[in-house]
Amino acid sequence: MKKTLLAALAAASATALIAPAVATAAPEPADVAAATATAVPAALAAAALPGAPAVDHAGTRTQWPETLGLPKAWAEKVILRDRPDLEIEHIPEGALVTMDYREDRVRIVHNALGLVSQVPAIG
């Protein structure tokens, strides 16, 4: 563990030497609100699976990457808010499930603590 910590520290130091930080003035409160408003949706869009769109060709949601790490009940509410027509199944992590594809179902895979551990998607 000590070697890993030292390697990480060395890598961080090397990065700091290669790309020195640029001094900037502290943003005004209005600037912070504007930056947050644009950064949060961008972060959620970036959280989607690479190569897999979060919406289908008709513009309806098919994935909910923003629910990762949330309690399963909250994730269910988020999904049903977007798509009340879907059937939700709660699946414990590692459980065996059928491999059939259903367009009216979303499986919420959760860990032992009840937190979402995989991106819920239609199927």
All heavy atoms as an XYZ file, in Angstrom:
883
protein
N       0.828     -1.185      0.000
C       0.000      0.000      0.000
C       0.873      1.250      0.000
O       0.554      2.229     -0.649
C      -0.923     -0.018      1.211
C      -1.792      1.201      1.280
S      -3.213      0.866      2.281
C      -3.804      2.484      2.486
N       1.993      1.178      0.729
C       2.896      2.325      0.800
C       3.474      2.632     -0.576
O       3.583      3.792     -0.964
C       3.995      2.036      1.815
C       4.888      3.213      2.097
C       5.870      2.884      3.189
C       6.782      4.050      3.479
N       7.760      3.722      4.510
N       3.829      1.583     -1.341
C       4.374      1.786     -2.678
C       3.328      2.409     -3.603
O       3.642      3.275     -4.404
C       4.858      0.458     -3.260
C       6.108     -0.076     -2.605
C       6.551     -1.350     -3.256
C       7.790     -1.903     -2.568
N       8.250     -3.136     -3.190
N       2.082      1.969     -3.484
C       1.013      2.521     -4.304
C       0.794      3.995     -3.996
O       0.626      4.819     -4.899
C      -0.300      1.749     -4.059
O      -0.060      0.367     -4.261
C      -1.398      2.225     -4.978
N       0.830      4.339     -2.711
C       0.658      5.719     -2.302
C       1.796      6.584     -2.814
O       1.576      7.685     -3.325
C       0.560      5.805     -0.777
C       0.291      7.177     -0.185
C      -1.019      7.732     -0.716
C       0.242      7.095      1.320
N       3.015      6.077     -2.722
C       4.163      6.833     -3.212
C       4.112      7.000     -4.724
O       4.455      8.063     -5.250
C       5.459      6.139     -2.796
C       5.797      6.212     -1.298
C       7.035      5.378     -0.989
C       6.010      7.646     -0.864
N       3.677      5.963     -5.448
C       3.570      6.059     -6.900
C       2.518      7.086     -7.294
O       2.712      7.869     -8.229
C       3.230      4.697     -7.491
N       1.397      7.108     -6.583
C       0.344      8.081     -6.873
C       0.822      9.497     -6.593
O       0.538     10.430     -7.342
C      -0.901      7.770     -6.057
N       1.558      9.672     -5.501
C       2.087     10.986     -5.153
C       3.093     11.450     -6.204
O       3.095     12.612     -6.611
C       2.735     10.943     -3.766
C       3.277     12.250     -3.227
C       2.174     13.288     -3.145
C       3.897     12.048     -1.859
N       3.945     10.545     -6.675
C       4.932     10.892     -7.696
C       4.231     11.275     -9.002
O       4.627     12.228     -9.667
C       5.888      9.732     -7.926
N       3.188     10.542     -9.365
C       2.455     10.851    -10.594
C       1.781     12.220    -10.495
O       1.781     12.997    -11.446
C       1.424      9.768    -10.877
N       1.209     12.514     -9.329
C       0.563     13.811     -9.131
C       1.580     14.946     -9.190
O       1.319     15.998     -9.754
C      -0.189     13.830     -7.810
N       2.741     14.726     -8.620
C       3.787     15.749     -8.649
C       4.276     15.990    -10.067
O       4.491     17.120    -10.476
C       4.957     15.339     -7.758
O       4.535     15.242     -6.420
N       4.440     14.895    -10.819
C       4.892     15.031    -12.201
C       3.854     15.777    -13.034
O       4.200     16.617    -13.862
C       5.164     13.658    -12.797
N       2.593     15.502    -12.812
C       1.535     16.195    -13.538
C       1.543     17.682    -13.201
O       1.351     18.527    -14.067
C       0.157     15.587    -13.190
O       0.188     14.192    -13.472
C      -0.947     16.234    -13.987
N       1.761     18.008    -11.945
C       1.789     19.416    -11.529
C       2.963     20.143    -12.173
O       2.859     21.316    -12.502
C       1.866     19.513    -10.012
N       4.089     19.452    -12.376
C       5.241     20.083    -13.005
C       5.023     20.276    -14.497
O       5.457     21.255    -15.079
C       6.498     19.228    -12.778
C       7.014     19.190    -11.337
C       8.159     18.196    -11.219
C       7.454     20.566    -10.887
N       4.323     19.338    -15.126
C       4.105     19.423    -16.568
C       3.071     20.500    -16.898
O       3.243     21.287    -17.811
C       3.646     18.057    -17.127
C       4.793     17.057    -16.993
C       3.197     18.167    -18.572
C       4.399     15.634    -17.277
N       1.959     20.518    -16.160
C       0.880     21.472    -16.427
C       0.653     22.336    -15.200
O      -0.166     22.034    -14.352
C      -0.403     20.725    -16.778
N       1.425     23.428    -15.059
C       1.248     24.281    -13.885
C      -0.129     24.937    -13.868
O      -0.715     25.222    -14.900
C       2.352     25.328    -14.027
C       2.694     25.327    -15.467
C       2.412     23.938    -15.975
N      -0.646     25.138    -12.680
C      -1.968     25.750    -12.517
C      -1.916     27.214    -12.918
O      -0.937     27.906    -12.693
C      -2.423     25.620    -11.075
N      -2.985     27.685    -13.523
C      -3.101     29.080    -13.923
C      -3.860     29.814    -12.832
O      -4.921     29.384    -12.411
C      -3.858     29.188    -15.268
C      -4.061     30.636    -15.655
C      -3.134     28.417    -16.338
N      -3.294     30.903    -12.368
C      -3.937     31.682    -11.310
C      -5.140     32.416    -11.897
O      -5.039     33.085    -12.915
C      -2.952     32.675    -10.717
N      -6.277     32.259    -11.237
C      -7.489     32.953    -11.677
C      -8.145     33.604    -10.477
O      -7.940     33.192     -9.339
C      -8.493     31.977    -12.320
O      -8.812     30.966    -11.372
C      -7.931     31.337    -13.568
N      -8.939     34.606    -10.752
C      -9.668     35.279     -9.686
C     -10.825     34.400     -9.247
O     -11.349     33.601    -10.013
C     -10.194     36.627    -10.187
N     -11.237     34.544     -8.008
C     -12.376     33.776     -7.496
C     -13.638     34.216     -8.226
O     -13.853     35.409     -8.435
C     -12.531     34.001     -5.998
N     -14.467     33.273     -8.654
C     -15.668     33.654     -9.398
C     -16.688     34.340     -8.508
O     -16.766     34.103     -7.312
C     -16.210     32.318     -9.911
C     -15.636     31.295     -8.986
C     -14.325     31.855     -8.501
N     -17.442     35.215     -9.117
C     -18.528     35.895     -8.421
C     -19.661     34.895     -8.188
O     -19.779     33.916     -8.906
C     -19.030     37.071     -9.264
C     -17.985     38.151     -9.453
C     -17.595     38.818     -8.147
O     -18.474     39.083     -7.310
O     -16.402     39.065     -7.955
N     -20.532     35.108     -7.190
C     -21.631     34.174     -6.938
C     -22.511     33.920     -8.157
O     -22.953     32.815     -8.380
C     -22.426     34.846     -5.816
C     -21.415     35.697     -5.114
C     -20.462     36.147     -6.180
N     -22.785     34.929     -8.975
C     -23.601     34.736    -10.179
C     -22.879     33.820    -11.156
O     -23.491     32.991    -11.822
C     -23.920     36.076    -10.825
N     -21.540     33.975    -11.252
C     -20.749     33.120    -12.133
C     -20.793     31.674    -11.655
O     -20.835     30.748    -12.456
C     -19.298     33.595    -12.197
C     -19.178     34.956    -12.862
O     -20.126     35.352    -13.573
O     -18.138     35.608    -12.665
N     -20.770     31.468    -10.342
C     -20.811     30.117     -9.781
C     -22.135     29.457    -10.126
O     -22.191     28.305    -10.546
C     -20.597     30.148     -8.248
C     -20.842     28.784     -7.640
C     -19.202     30.634     -7.926
N     -23.243     30.183     -9.987
C     -24.559     29.627    -10.302
C     -24.655     29.271    -11.780
O     -25.169     28.219    -12.145
C     -25.650     30.604     -9.912
N     -24.149     30.142    -12.633
C     -24.203     29.882    -14.069
C     -23.328     28.695    -14.441
O     -23.723     27.851    -15.246
C     -23.762     31.121    -14.842
N     -22.142     28.609    -13.836
C     -21.242     27.497    -14.121
C     -21.830     26.184    -13.640
O     -21.728     25.159    -14.301
C     -19.884     27.746    -13.474
N     -22.470     26.197    -12.475
C     -23.074     24.984    -11.936
C     -24.242     24.542    -12.803
O     -24.422     23.360    -13.059
C     -23.552     25.217    -10.491
O     -22.450     25.669     -9.721
C     -24.104     23.951     -9.881
N     -25.031     25.490    -13.275
C     -26.197     25.152    -14.087
C     -25.791     24.452    -15.381
O     -26.480     23.568    -15.852
C     -26.995     26.402    -14.396
N     -24.654     24.849    -15.953
C     -24.216     24.204    -17.189
C     -23.369     22.974    -16.929
O     -23.355     22.063    -17.736
C     -23.417     25.193    -18.052
O     -22.304     25.669    -17.299
C     -24.282     26.342    -18.502
N     -22.673     22.910    -15.794
C     -21.787     21.780    -15.523
C     -22.551     20.536    -15.097
O     -22.187     19.431    -15.462
C     -20.775     22.159    -14.441
N     -23.624     20.696    -14.341
C     -24.354     19.524    -13.840
C     -24.992     18.735    -14.976
O     -24.794     17.529    -15.063
C     -25.386     19.942    -12.768
C     -26.274     18.777    -12.395
C     -24.667     20.473    -11.544
N     -25.754     19.339    -15.904
C     -26.292     18.541    -17.010
C     -25.198     17.907    -17.856
O     -25.353     16.793    -18.327
C     -27.110     19.538    -17.822
C     -27.456     20.611    -16.849
C     -26.287     20.685    -15.909
N     -24.080     18.623    -18.037
C     -22.980     18.062    -18.817
C     -22.396     16.847    -18.115
O     -22.055     15.857    -18.756
C     -21.903     19.119    -19.038
N     -22.298     16.900    -16.784
C     -21.770     15.763    -16.036
C     -22.713     14.575    -16.121
O     -22.271     13.430    -16.233
C     -21.545     16.158    -14.579
N     -24.018     14.820    -16.076
C     -24.974     13.722    -16.197
C     -24.925     13.107    -17.586
O     -25.030     11.898    -17.734
C     -26.389     14.213    -15.888
C     -26.658     14.556    -14.430
C     -28.084     15.074    -14.278
C     -26.430     13.372    -13.530
N     -24.773     13.934    -18.603
C     -24.685     13.397    -19.960
C     -23.418     12.583    -20.133
O     -23.408     11.560    -20.812
C     -24.720     14.534    -20.976
N     -22.328     13.010    -19.498
C     -21.067     12.290    -19.599
C     -21.108     10.975    -18.839
O     -20.321     10.083    -19.100
C     -19.918     13.157    -19.089
N     -22.045     10.847    -17.883
C     -22.126      9.633    -17.088
C     -22.774      8.486    -17.837
O     -22.759      7.363    -17.378
C     -22.905      9.912    -15.802
N     -23.370      8.748    -18.995
C     -24.013      7.690    -19.763
C     -22.957      6.713    -20.265
O     -21.787      7.035    -20.389
C     -24.772      8.288    -20.939
N     -23.395      5.513    -20.542
C     -22.479      4.495    -21.038
C     -21.921      4.910    -22.392
O     -22.652      5.393    -23.246
C     -23.214      3.168    -21.173
C     -23.688      2.527    -19.881
C     -24.508      1.281    -20.190
C     -22.517      2.174    -19.007
N     -20.609      4.685    -22.604
C     -20.041      5.045    -23.895
C     -20.653      4.198    -25.007
O     -20.778      2.993    -24.879
C     -18.553      4.738    -23.736
C     -18.341      4.342    -22.335
C     -19.655      4.166    -21.682
N     -21.051      4.836    -26.074
C     -21.582      4.127    -27.218
C     -23.049      3.736    -27.091
O     -23.631      3.225    -28.021
N     -23.651      3.932    -25.923
C     -25.053      3.578    -25.734
C     -25.844      4.852    -25.444
O     -25.631      5.481    -24.423
C     -25.198      2.598    -24.573
N     -26.740      5.246    -26.345
C     -27.498      6.476    -26.121
C     -28.474      6.320    -24.964
O     -28.999      5.243    -24.719
C     -28.238      6.681    -27.436
C     -28.332      5.319    -28.032
C     -27.106      4.583    -27.583
N     -28.720      7.399    -24.231
C     -29.661      7.384    -23.112
C     -31.091      7.595    -23.586
O     -32.014      7.470    -22.810
C     -29.280      8.448    -22.092
N     -31.267      7.923    -24.872
C     -32.602      8.077    -25.451
C     -32.660      7.293    -26.753
O     -31.641      7.052    -27.397
C     -32.951      9.565    -25.719
C     -33.045     10.341    -24.430
C     -31.964     10.195    -26.655
N     -33.857      6.887    -27.140
C     -34.002      6.183    -28.409
C     -34.276      7.176    -29.533
O     -34.245      8.391    -29.325
C     -35.078      5.104    -28.318
C     -36.468      5.674    -28.071
O     -36.612      6.912    -28.036
O     -37.396      4.870    -27.917
N     -34.551      6.664    -30.728
C     -34.745      7.540    -31.886
C     -35.966      8.456    -31.742
O     -36.026      9.498    -32.370
C     -34.869      6.699    -33.155
C     -36.078      5.811    -33.165
N     -36.121      4.613    -32.488
C     -37.294      5.967    -33.734
C     -37.308      4.055    -32.649
N     -38.047      4.856    -33.409
N     -36.932      8.069    -30.907
C     -38.114      8.911    -30.706
C     -37.905      9.957    -29.615
O     -38.770     10.785    -29.378
C     -39.316      8.039    -30.350
N     -36.774      9.906    -28.934
C     -36.473     10.884    -27.900
C     -36.919     10.472    -26.506
O     -36.889     11.290    -25.589
N     -37.344      9.226    -26.317
C     -37.751      8.763    -24.991
C     -36.566      8.160    -24.262
O     -35.687      7.563    -24.870
C     -38.883      7.712    -25.095
O     -38.442      6.645    -25.931
C     -40.142      8.311    -25.656
N     -36.548      8.313    -22.952
C     -35.429      7.827    -22.137
C     -35.374      6.307    -22.156
O     -36.393      5.635    -22.031
C     -35.574      8.279    -20.689
C     -35.569      9.756    -20.428
C     -34.224     10.410    -20.233
N     -33.254      9.740    -19.442
C     -32.849     10.104    -18.239
N     -33.402     11.134    -17.663
N     -31.906      9.457    -17.619
N     -34.167      5.770    -22.253
C     -33.967      4.322    -22.204
C     -32.968      3.922    -21.132
O     -32.849      2.743    -20.821
C     -33.475      3.797    -23.562
O     -32.257      4.471    -23.911
C     -34.520      4.006    -24.642
N     -32.222      4.874    -20.580
C     -31.231      4.627    -19.531
C     -31.295      5.754    -18.514
O     -31.643      6.876    -18.848
C     -29.813      4.573    -20.102
C     -29.551      3.441    -21.019
C     -28.098      3.449    -21.482
O     -27.303      4.301    -21.101
N     -27.745      2.478    -22.304
N     -30.877      5.440    -17.274
C     -30.877      6.430    -16.205
C     -29.539      6.358    -15.463
O     -29.466      5.894    -14.332
C     -32.060      6.180    -15.256
C     -33.350      6.507    -15.906
C     -34.021      7.682    -15.806
C     -34.132      5.685    -16.778
N     -35.170      7.643    -16.563
C     -35.257      6.421    -17.169
C     -33.987      4.384    -17.280
C     -36.225      5.919    -18.031
C     -34.955      3.890    -18.133
C     -36.052      4.650    -18.493
N     -28.455      6.873    -16.053
C     -27.141      6.806    -15.409
C     -27.031      7.663    -14.155
O     -26.189      7.415    -13.300
C     -26.172      7.281    -16.493
C     -27.010      8.083    -17.429
C     -28.383      7.475    -17.384
N     -27.904      8.670    -14.017
C     -27.838      9.543    -12.848
C     -28.297      8.847    -11.575
O     -28.107      9.370    -10.477
C     -28.665     10.817    -13.080
C     -30.165     10.608    -13.131
C     -30.702     10.245    -14.503
O     -29.930      9.897    -15.409
O     -31.932     10.309    -14.660
N     -28.865      7.647    -11.695
C     -29.345      6.921    -10.515
C     -28.289      6.024     -9.886
O     -28.538      5.435     -8.836
C     -30.584      6.077    -10.856
O     -30.223      5.099    -11.837
C     -31.713      6.944    -11.363
N     -27.119      5.898    -10.497
C     -26.061      5.069     -9.912
C     -25.708      5.562     -8.516
O     -25.465      6.749     -8.310
C     -24.802      5.097    -10.775
C     -24.755      4.127    -11.933
C     -23.493      4.340    -12.743
C     -24.852      2.700    -11.472
N     -25.715      4.657     -7.546
C     -25.369      5.003     -6.176
C     -26.540      5.487     -5.343
O     -26.399      5.652     -4.137
N     -27.694      5.706     -5.953
C     -28.872      6.135     -5.206
C     -29.558      4.922     -4.568
O     -29.407      3.801     -5.049
C     -29.878      6.812     -6.133
C     -29.530      8.175     -6.699
C     -30.650      8.649     -7.620
C     -29.296      9.172     -5.596
N     -30.328      5.133     -3.506
C     -31.151      4.035     -2.979
C     -32.141      3.570     -4.055
O     -32.611      4.373     -4.867
C     -31.884      4.665     -1.798
C     -31.037      5.827     -1.400
C     -30.410      6.329     -2.668
N     -32.448      2.281     -4.049
C     -33.285      1.715     -5.114
C     -34.675      2.345     -5.178
O     -35.226      2.504     -6.269
C     -33.369      0.198     -4.974
C     -33.970     -0.281     -3.679
C     -33.912     -1.788     -3.562
C     -34.482     -2.226     -2.218
N     -34.438     -3.667     -2.077
N     -35.236      2.755     -4.052
C     -36.558      3.392     -4.060
C     -36.503      4.753     -4.755
O     -37.436      5.129     -5.489
C     -37.080      3.545     -2.639
N     -35.429      5.499     -4.542
C     -35.271      6.798     -5.197
C     -35.110      6.610     -6.699
O     -35.664      7.360     -7.494
C     -34.095      7.556     -4.639
C     -34.254      8.052     -3.247
C     -35.263      7.757     -2.365
C     -33.366      8.921     -2.565
N     -35.043      8.392     -1.180
C     -33.877      9.115     -1.264
C     -32.188      9.543     -2.905
C     -33.253      9.917     -0.328
C     -31.560     10.345     -1.964
C     -32.099     10.537     -0.691
N     -34.305      5.610     -7.070
C     -34.081      5.340     -8.490
C     -35.407      4.993     -9.171
O     -35.675      5.441    -10.281
C     -33.077      4.213     -8.654
N     -36.230      4.214     -8.490
C     -37.528      3.855     -9.047
C     -38.380      5.103     -9.275
O     -39.021      5.246    -10.315
C     -38.257      2.885     -8.121
C     -39.602      2.454     -8.647
C     -40.276      1.407     -7.786
O     -39.661      0.907     -6.831
O     -41.447      1.102     -8.081
N     -38.363      6.029     -8.330
C     -39.145      7.269     -8.476
C     -38.647      8.104     -9.652
O     -39.442      8.681    -10.395
C     -39.102      8.080     -7.188
C     -39.906      7.440     -6.077
C     -39.835      8.244     -4.809
C     -40.613      7.527     -3.705
N     -40.601      8.268     -2.461
N     -37.319      8.177     -9.832
C     -36.747      8.942    -10.947
C     -37.175      8.328    -12.275
O     -37.592      9.030    -13.197
C     -35.204      8.989    -10.837
C     -34.578      9.528    -12.112
C     -34.782      9.828     -9.646
N     -37.103      7.002    -12.371
C     -37.458      6.323    -13.612
C     -38.945      6.490    -13.908
O     -39.331      6.822    -15.030
C     -37.072      4.835    -13.535
C     -35.539      4.704    -13.471
C     -37.628      4.059    -14.720
C     -35.051      3.328    -13.092
N     -39.784      6.296    -12.900
C     -41.226      6.422    -13.108
C     -41.657      7.857    -13.382
O     -42.675      8.091    -14.040
C     -41.993      5.843    -11.919
C     -41.916      4.318    -11.795
C     -42.615      3.849    -10.530
C     -42.479      3.640    -13.022
N     -40.886      8.829    -12.894
C     -41.177     10.232    -13.210
C     -40.994     10.472    -14.709
O     -41.795     11.148    -15.346
C     -40.252     11.150    -12.417
C     -40.489     12.633    -12.699
C     -39.394     13.484    -12.126
N     -38.150     13.139    -12.815
C     -36.936     13.295    -12.296
N     -36.785     13.769    -11.088
N     -35.874     12.970    -12.980
N     -39.933      9.879    -15.279
C     -39.662     10.043    -16.705
C     -40.556      9.159    -17.568
O     -41.009      9.578    -18.629
C     -38.199      9.710    -17.022
C     -37.235     10.720    -16.442
O     -37.664     11.844    -16.125
O     -36.047     10.379    -16.303
N     -40.756      7.921    -17.126
C     -41.504      6.943    -17.921
C     -42.469      6.171    -17.028
O     -42.177      5.060    -16.596
C     -40.536      5.961    -18.586
C     -39.551      6.536    -19.591
C     -40.153      6.768    -20.959
N     -40.852      5.630    -21.511
C     -40.285      4.671    -22.234
N     -39.003      4.706    -22.492
N     -41.018      3.671    -22.701
N     -43.656      6.713    -16.729
C     -44.610      6.027    -15.852
C     -45.186      4.747    -16.458
O     -45.799      3.949    -15.756
C     -45.707      7.064    -15.617
C     -45.563      8.040    -16.718
C     -44.138      8.020    -17.150
N     -44.956      4.516    -17.745
C     -45.477      3.329    -18.415
C     -44.629      2.074    -18.190
O     -45.020      0.984    -18.589
C     -45.580      3.596    -19.923
C     -44.239      3.946    -20.549
O     -43.499      4.761    -19.941
O     -43.933      3.437    -21.643
N     -43.488      2.207    -17.530
C     -42.568      1.079    -17.374
C     -42.853      0.262    -16.119
O     -43.340      0.784    -15.120
C     -41.125      1.578    -17.325
C     -40.617      2.260    -18.594
C     -39.218      2.799    -18.372
C     -40.641      1.298    -19.763
N     -42.513     -1.018    -16.196
C     -42.582     -1.912    -15.044
C     -41.168     -1.982    -14.453
O     -40.195     -2.188    -15.177
C     -43.018     -3.298    -15.495
C     -43.091     -4.303    -14.382
C     -43.458     -5.679    -14.901
O     -44.254     -5.773    -15.847
O     -42.924     -6.664    -14.348
N     -41.062     -1.819    -13.144
C     -39.762     -1.811    -12.471
C     -39.567     -3.130    -11.737
O     -40.458     -3.590    -11.036
C     -39.674     -0.650    -11.453
C     -40.010      0.686    -12.105
C     -38.310     -0.621    -10.783
C     -39.014      1.175    -13.109
N     -38.379     -3.724    -11.893
C     -38.006     -4.925    -11.157
C     -36.749     -4.614    -10.350
O     -35.781     -4.092    -10.898
C     -37.730     -6.092    -12.094
C     -38.936     -6.622    -12.809
C     -38.619     -7.826    -13.691
O     -37.450     -8.282    -13.704
O     -39.537     -8.301    -14.361
N     -36.760     -4.961     -9.068
C     -35.588     -4.795     -8.214
C     -34.850     -6.126     -8.174
O     -35.408     -7.145     -7.774
C     -36.006     -4.368     -6.800
C     -36.652     -3.021     -6.772
N     -35.934     -1.861     -6.691
C     -37.953     -2.649     -6.845
C     -36.758     -0.835     -6.697
N     -37.997     -1.288     -6.793
N     -33.584     -6.116     -8.586
C     -32.781     -7.330     -8.691
C     -31.548     -7.192     -7.806
O     -30.757     -6.251     -7.987
C     -32.323     -7.570    -10.150
C     -33.506     -7.516    -11.118
C     -31.542     -8.868    -10.268
C     -34.507     -8.607    -10.958
N     -31.325     -8.120     -6.854
C     -30.084     -8.085     -6.069
C     -28.881     -8.366     -6.982
O     -28.982     -9.138     -7.937
C     -30.259     -9.208     -5.046
C     -31.711     -9.529     -5.056
C     -32.233     -9.152     -6.405
N     -27.769     -7.744     -6.674
C     -26.550     -7.916     -7.446
C     -26.154     -9.397     -7.482
O     -26.138    -10.064     -6.458
C     -25.439     -7.090     -6.783
C     -24.361     -6.635     -7.692
C     -23.455     -5.630     -6.992
O     -23.160     -5.798     -5.806
O     -23.056     -4.677     -7.657
N     -25.886     -9.920     -8.665
C     -25.459    -11.305     -8.817
C     -26.589    -12.300     -8.951
O     -26.343    -13.491     -9.136
N     -27.838    -11.848     -8.882
C     -28.979    -12.756     -9.006
C     -29.128    -13.208    -10.459
O     -28.769    -12.490    -11.398
C     -30.258    -12.072     -8.546
N     -29.663    -14.394    -10.637
C     -29.910    -14.915    -11.975
C     -31.214    -14.344    -12.506
O     -32.212    -14.291    -11.794
C     -29.988    -16.443    -11.938
C     -28.719    -17.157    -11.491
C     -28.961    -18.647    -11.406
C     -27.583    -16.859    -12.441
N     -31.190    -13.901    -13.755
C     -32.387    -13.344    -14.381
C     -32.520    -13.926    -15.782
O     -31.549    -14.415    -16.360
C     -32.332    -11.791    -14.469
C     -32.357    -11.160    -13.103
C     -31.111    -11.342    -15.243
N     -33.729    -13.866    -16.338
C     -33.932    -14.324    -17.708
C     -33.284    -13.342    -18.670
O     -33.102    -12.166    -18.352
C     -35.432    -14.440    -18.024
O     -36.021    -13.151    -17.863
C     -36.100    -15.446    -17.106
N     -32.957    -13.802    -19.837
C     -32.269    -12.965    -20.822
C     -33.231    -12.398    -21.869
O     -32.803    -11.919    -22.903
C     -31.172    -13.771    -21.521
C     -30.051    -14.206    -20.578
S     -29.204    -12.836    -19.791
C     -28.420    -12.077    -21.185
N     -34.529    -12.455    -21.614
C     -35.483    -11.908    -22.564
C     -35.446    -10.386    -22.542
O     -35.079     -9.774    -21.551
C     -36.899    -12.410    -22.279
C     -37.412    -11.969    -20.917
O     -36.594    -11.829    -20.001
O     -38.632    -11.772    -20.773
N     -35.793     -9.782    -23.661
C     -35.796     -8.322    -23.782
C     -37.234     -7.845    -23.818
O     -38.032     -8.291    -24.639
C     -35.066     -7.886    -25.059
C     -35.004     -6.393    -25.218
C     -34.003     -5.669    -24.595
C     -35.940     -5.703    -25.973
C     -33.944     -4.283    -24.724
C     -35.890     -4.334    -26.112
C     -34.889     -3.635    -25.486
O     -34.838     -2.274    -25.610
N     -37.569     -6.938    -22.912
C     -38.915     -6.367    -22.871
C     -38.794     -4.849    -22.862
O     -38.089     -4.284    -22.038
C     -39.667     -6.830    -21.626
C     -40.043     -8.287    -21.687
C     -40.852     -8.764    -20.511
N     -41.726     -7.760    -19.936
C     -42.126     -7.787    -18.663
N     -41.733     -8.750    -17.866
N     -42.919     -6.846    -18.206
N     -39.508     -4.204    -23.750
C     -39.447     -2.745    -23.859
C     -40.245     -2.038    -22.782
O     -40.169     -0.820    -22.665
C     -39.932     -2.300    -25.235
C     -38.989     -2.701    -26.341
C     -39.414     -2.170    -27.692
O     -40.422     -1.430    -27.770
O     -38.739     -2.490    -28.670
N     -40.998     -2.783    -21.976
C     -41.794     -2.158    -20.921
C     -41.221     -2.440    -19.535
O     -41.901     -2.262    -18.535
C     -43.242     -2.649    -20.992
C     -43.378     -4.139    -20.690
O     -42.385     -4.871    -20.861
O     -44.477     -4.552    -20.286
N     -39.955     -2.859    -19.468
C     -39.364     -3.237    -18.185
C     -38.008     -2.560    -17.985
O     -37.222     -2.424    -18.917
C     -39.171     -4.754    -18.141
C     -38.423     -5.216    -16.889
C     -38.158     -6.695    -16.905
N     -37.253     -7.033    -17.997
C     -37.152     -8.246    -18.519
N     -37.915     -9.226    -18.088
N     -36.293     -8.477    -19.488
N     -37.752     -2.182    -16.729
C     -36.436     -1.701    -16.304
C     -36.058     -2.493    -15.066
O     -36.846     -2.599    -14.121
C     -36.444     -0.190    -15.982
C     -35.122      0.240    -15.383
C     -36.742      0.619    -17.217
N     -34.876     -3.056    -15.084
C     -34.374     -3.767    -13.914
C     -33.420     -2.848    -13.162
O     -32.477     -2.323    -13.734
C     -33.652     -5.045    -14.325
C     -34.586     -6.106    -14.835
C     -33.842     -7.335    -15.241
N     -34.766     -8.420    -15.534
C     -34.523     -9.378    -16.395
N     -33.367     -9.407    -17.046
N     -35.415    -10.322    -16.599
N     -33.687     -2.686    -11.860
C     -32.796     -1.913    -11.002
C     -31.953     -2.913    -10.230
O     -32.457     -3.612     -9.355
C     -33.593     -1.001    -10.047
C     -34.408      0.015    -10.843
C     -32.650     -0.310     -9.067
C     -35.283      0.902     -9.994
N     -30.680     -2.992    -10.575
C     -29.759     -3.905     -9.902
C     -29.140     -3.150     -8.734
O     -28.580     -2.068     -8.907
C     -28.666     -4.413    -10.869
C     -27.713     -5.363    -10.167
C     -29.310     -5.085    -12.079
N     -29.255     -3.742     -7.535
C     -28.766     -3.069     -6.331
C     -27.864     -3.989     -5.523
O     -27.931     -5.210     -5.634
C     -29.950     -2.592     -5.473
C     -30.869     -3.705     -5.058
N     -30.648     -4.473     -3.949
C     -32.007     -4.177     -5.625
C     -31.612     -5.370     -3.837
N     -32.454     -5.212     -4.850
N     -27.010     -3.378     -4.704
C     -26.095     -4.137     -3.857
C     -26.774     -4.471     -2.531
O     -27.964     -4.228     -2.354
C     -24.778     -3.371     -3.656
C     -24.971     -2.025     -2.993
O     -26.015     -1.737     -2.408
N     -23.956     -1.184     -3.079
N     -26.018     -5.042     -1.595
C     -26.577     -5.471     -0.310
C     -27.102     -4.291      0.512
O     -27.959     -4.471      1.372
C     -25.521     -6.228      0.480
N     -26.596     -3.089      0.256
C     -27.047     -1.903      0.984
C     -28.290     -1.278      0.353
O     -28.832     -0.308      0.875
C     -25.930     -0.865      1.044
C     -24.643     -1.313      1.747
C     -23.571     -0.252      1.612
C     -24.931     -1.620      3.199
N     -28.731     -1.816     -0.786
C     -29.901     -1.272     -1.463
C     -29.578     -0.104     -2.376
O     -30.466      0.631     -2.776
N     -28.299      0.064     -2.727
C     -27.885      1.151     -3.613
C     -27.739      0.631     -5.037
O     -27.236     -0.478     -5.256
C     -26.557      1.744     -3.137
C     -26.545      2.286     -1.711
C     -25.154      2.785     -1.357
C     -27.579      3.380     -1.535
N     -28.152      1.417     -6.016
C     -28.095      1.026     -7.418
C     -26.635      0.822     -7.820
O     -25.796      1.692     -7.618
C     -28.767      2.084     -8.318
C     -28.666      1.712     -9.779
C     -30.212      2.278     -7.911
N     -26.326     -0.355     -8.406
C     -24.943     -0.668     -8.734
C     -24.704     -0.788    -10.246
O     -23.554     -0.899    -10.657
C     -24.520     -1.968     -8.044
O     -25.350     -3.034     -8.458
N     -25.759     -0.791    -11.057
C     -25.641     -0.810    -12.509
C     -26.602      0.223    -13.091
O     -27.628      0.511    -12.477
C     -25.975     -2.177    -13.083
C     -25.012     -3.268    -12.716
C     -25.425     -4.615    -13.317
O     -26.286     -4.674    -14.187
N     -24.815     -5.679    -12.856
N     -26.267      0.755    -14.247
C     -27.136      1.745    -14.879
C     -28.451      1.071    -15.261
O     -28.448      0.131    -16.072
C     -26.470      2.359    -16.129
C     -27.431      3.291    -16.841
C     -25.201      3.092    -15.756
N     -29.572      1.523    -14.694
C     -30.862      0.958    -15.095
C     -31.158      1.304    -16.559
O     -30.981      2.440    -16.987
C     -31.868      1.641    -14.171
C     -31.059      2.150    -13.028
C     -29.724      2.472    -13.582
N     -31.591      0.293    -17.297
C     -31.899      0.489    -18.709
C     -33.092     -0.384    -19.089
O     -33.362     -1.396    -18.430
C     -30.688      0.140    -19.578
N     -33.770      0.015    -20.134
C     -34.895     -0.767    -20.630
C     -34.373     -2.110    -21.110
O     -33.330     -2.187    -21.756
C     -35.623     -0.006    -21.735
C     -36.366      1.166    -21.110
C     -36.576     -0.903    -22.497
C     -37.134      2.008    -22.074
N     -35.117     -3.147    -20.837
C     -34.722     -4.470    -21.308
C     -35.168     -5.517    -20.451
O     -35.799     -6.299    -20.167
